[in-house]
Amino acid sequence: MKRWVLTVGALLLLGLGFGSAQRIVVVTHGTAADPFWSVVKNGVDQAARDMGVRVEYRAPATFDLVQMSQLIDAAVASKPDALVVSIPDADALGSSIRAAVEAGIPVISINSGFDVFKDLGVLLHIGQEEFIAGKGAGERMKAAGVTRAVCINQEVGNLALDLRCQGFEEGLGGDVEVLGVRGDFTEIKNSVAIFLRNNPDIQGILTLGPVGAEPTLAALEELDLIGKVVFGTFDLGPTVLEALAEGKMSFAIDQQQYLQGYLPIVLLTQYIKYGVLPAEDVIFTGPGFVTPENAAQVIELSEEGFR
């Protein structure tokens, strides 16, 4: 499968001459207040300005598949020119997404849904293959000598996160336990701390996003385990980048969420105007690995809103 690499300059040229009549709705499972999803929204907002189109970003206040399906239904009822969705669970969201497709609304999926988007009639997917990304994390920990690890899942029920943990286990080739956590920072921190106290032989920790990574980092600091446990995470946020730069974490998996917000708006604007799309139906934005060695460069980009 080809990996499309499109420059921002080329994408802007595609938008020249576009009017402001189009209205695109983006519905994801991540609120814009989340450090990860706020960057996605930055990309959405910038693409809207560059393309001269109206874009509305909608998401549940917390991870809630029922509410997300309702948001998609409401978006379809409002008859937008196009729709962007994440697909954390096709069983929960499939009927709502199919309703959009059947209504003649062009749909692009982002972030999660790589394995199901075609079955739902979605035009193309922008993101990363979660199992492969998780496998890469496991291979890195294996190379560091880890044989027993925990995968901390902050969105139980999100199938994309399940794939990350499954890939992690295969890449590690060792013993991986999945710890499901929910709630606010303090609740997650306490859950992780209790688990680590009860499992002192854990050598590696993989979190699946900043919402899990930040309280886990606090738990490791409280237990004086920084540098004693190999710690990696999916996705970037200010605290994660700072921890990488200070050597408190081993790696973070970057899926370039800014592009996941930016690209679908550009491509759908082009599709509405000309009816054309890239020849391949998947655009990979990740995975890439950020380490203490290259964290400073990524921090510079994050200050400009690109990470």
N, C-alpha and C positions, 0 to 999 in steps of 0.2 A: 504494500500500500504506500503510495507516495506521501511525502510530508511536504505540505505547501509552506513556502516561506515567502510572505508578501511584505514589502516594505511599506511603511506608513505613507511615504511619498507617492508610491504607486496607487495606494488605496485612495488617497485624496484626489488624485487625478480622475479616478472613477466617479467621484462625486461632483465634478464640475458640471454646472448647468442644472443640477437637480433643484426642484422647487421645494416649497415648504408644506405641501399639502399632505404628505404622508404622515401617518400616525402609527407608531410601533409600540407595542406593549411588551415589557419584559417581566416575567414572573419566575422567581427563583425560590429555592427553599432557604436562602440565607438573607437575613435582614441586613440592610445597608449599615447598621451599627456594628456589625461583626467586622473585625480588622481585615479579614480576607475579602468579604463581600463589599466592603466600602471601596476597595480598589476596583472590583468589578464595576461598581456603579460609576466610579471615576471614568472608566473606559466608555461606558454607555453614554455618559453625559458629554464627554469630549467628542465622540462620534456623532452624536445628535447635533452638536454645534458645527462640526466639520461638514456634515452632510446636509444641514439645513432642514432637518425633519423633527417632528415632535415625538418624544419618547417618554413613556411612563414606566417607572420602575416600581414593582409591587412585590412584597414578600411577607410571610407570616412574622409575627413578633417573635416567635420561637419556632423551633423545628416542629411543624405540625402539618402532616400530609393531608388531613381533611381540609384544613383551612387553605392549604395551597391549591387543592383541587377546586375549591370554591372561588379562589382568586382567578384561576384559569377560566372557569365557567363565566365569571363576570366579565373577564377580558373578551372572551368570544362573543358574549351578548352585546358588547359595546361596538362590535364590528370594526376592529382595527384593520389597517392595511397589511399588517404582519405581526407575528408573535414570536418571542424568544422565550424558551423555557429551560429549566434544568429538570432532569428526570431522576431523582433519587430512588424512586420506586415505581416501576411501570404498572404494577398491579393496582396501586392506589391512584395513579394519575392518568393511566392509559385512556380511559373513556373520555376524560376531559380533553386530552390532547387530540384524540381521534375526532372529537366533535369539532375542533378547530379546523382540522384538515378537511373534514367533510363539508364544512361551511365555506371552503375555498380560501381559507386564510393560510398563507405560506408560513411555515414554522421552521425555525432552526433551534436545535438544542445546544446547550453549553454545559460545561463542567461535568455533569453526570448524565449517563444515558448512552454511552458509547456502544454498549452491547444490545440495546433495545430500540434505538431511534428509528431504524429502518422499518421495523415491524409496525411502528405507529404512524408511518407515513410522513415522518419528518424529513425535510429536504437534505440537511447535512448536520454534522455534529462538530463542535469545536471544543477541544479539551485534551485530555490524556487518557491512555488506557490504564485504568486503575490497578489492575492485577500486575501488569508489567512494572508500574511504578513501585508498588509494594515489594515486588520481587527484587528490584534494585536496592531497596532499603535493606532487605534481608541479606543480600549478598555483601553489602558494605559491613553490616554487623558481623557476619560470619568471618570476614577478612580481619576484623578487629578481635576475633577470638570469642565472640559471644556464642553460647550454646543454649542458654535459657533466657527468654525475653517475654515481655508483656506488650500487647497492642491495646492501647487505650482508646475506646470508641465513645465519642461524646454525642453521637447522633444514632442511637440504637434504632434500627429500622431503615437506615439509609443503605441501600444495597451497594452503592459505590464504595462506601466505607468498609463494608464486609469484604469486598474484593481486595481492598488494600491490605487488610489483615491476612487474607488467604494467600496473597502474593508474598507478603512478608514471611509467612511461615515456610512457603516453598523455597524462597531465596535463602533463608537462614538454614534450613535443613535441620533444625533443632526443635526444642520444646517452646511453643508459643502459647501463652494464655491470653484470652481476650477479656479485658475489664471494661464493662459498660458503665459509663458515668453520666449523670444528668445534674442539672441545677446551676447555681451560680458559681463564681470563682471559689469561694470558701468551701462549698459543698464538694466540689470536684477535688480541690486540694486535699481535703480531709479523707476522701475516698481513696485517693492515690497513696497518701501517707499510711493509711491503715493497711492497704494491700502490701506495700513495701515492707512494713514492719513484720507482717505475717509471712512474707516470702523473701527472706534475706539473701537467698541464692540467685535472685534475679540479676542478670548481668547487662541486660539491654532493655531500653524502653522506646517504643515508637508511639507517638501521638499522631492523630489524624487531622489536626488543624490547630490554629492558635488558641481556640477556645479550650482545648484540652492541654496544649503545650504550656501555656502561661501558668496555670495552677500547678501543673506537674513540676515545672521548674521551681516554683515556690516550695513544693513538698520536698524536692531533692535538697534545696538549700536548708530547709528546716532540719532534715535528717542528716546533714553533712555528707551527702552522697554525690555532690558535684565532682566530676572527674573520676568517680569510682564506678559509675554506671554509664555505659554508652547510651547517649540520648539523642534521638533524631525525631524529626517531625515532618509531616506534610504541611505545606503552605507557609506563607510568610506573613509576618506582622512586625510592628516596631519592636516589641519585646523579644521576639524570636531573633530578629536581626542583631539586636544588641547583645543577646546571649551568645550568638555565634561569634561576633566580633571579639567578645571577651573570653572565648574558649570554653564557655559553659555548656555548649552543645556541640555534637559532632557533625551534624548536617541537617539541612532542611530541603525538602523536595519542592521545587518551584515549578508550578504549572502555568506561570505567566497569566494570572487572572485578569490583568488589565486588558490583554488581548481578547480574553473570553467575553469581556464586556464590549470592547471596541469593534471587533471584526463582524459580529452578526448584524450590527446596525448598518455597517458599510455594505455588506453583502446583500442584505434584504432591501436596502435602498436601491441598489443596482438591479436587483431582481424585479422590484416593483416597476422600475423605469424601463428596463430592457428585456426582462425575462431570461437573464443569463446568470449562471453560477459557475464556480470552479468545476472542472471535470471530475475531480475526486470528491467523495462525499464525507470525508473526515479531514479536518485540519488539526494537526497535533500542535498544541502549545507547550507540551511537556512530555515527560519529566526532565527537569534539569536539577542539578544538585548545587546548593549553596553551602559552603564550608567556611570555617574560620579564615581560610586563606583568601577567599574572594568576597567575604561579607561586606567589606568597606565599599567596594564598587557598587554592590547592590543597594547599600544604604543610600548612596548618592542618588540612585534612580528612584528609590522609595520617597525621598524628600520631594521629588517632582511629581509624585502621585502615580508612578508607573509600576510600583510593587506594593 
